[in-house]
Amino acid sequence: MENNYPIGYETLLADFKRYQKQTPKGVSMIRKKGNIYFKFTVGSKRGEYSCGCTFTLDGMVSALSKAHKVSEALKTFTSESEFWEWYDREIKEVGKIENDLLTFRDAIRQSLPLRDRNS
């Protein structure tokens, strides 16, 4: 029995092509090495811009969502500097701090064996 199903990287490439077709007009997704970039025009300059997404299935889903946000932002911002400030904050997530701190109680519970965690 022959298996003709695409596997691994082939599947990832096929998924990426599908997501590329779903991007809004004016914003396209391209792949460079292990990352996803957007291509769009700001002012009179068309360029390739990082969106902070890796070339994975999760990265593609995130990039498509961000592409829609960029498309809307390009229609609403009147100043390039305001757009780029927004882009860095919302799309590239520059300066974003994740709260991964644990309380003392949570840290102690995680260090205990499973049978003692509920007490």
Buried (B, 14 or more C-beta within 10 A) or exposed (E): EEEEEEEEEEEBEEBBEEBBEEBBEBBBBEBEEEBBBBBBEBEEEEEEBEBBBBBBEEBBEBBBEBBEBBBEBBEEBEEEEEBBEBBEEBBBEEEEEEEEEEEEEEEEBEEEEEEEEEE
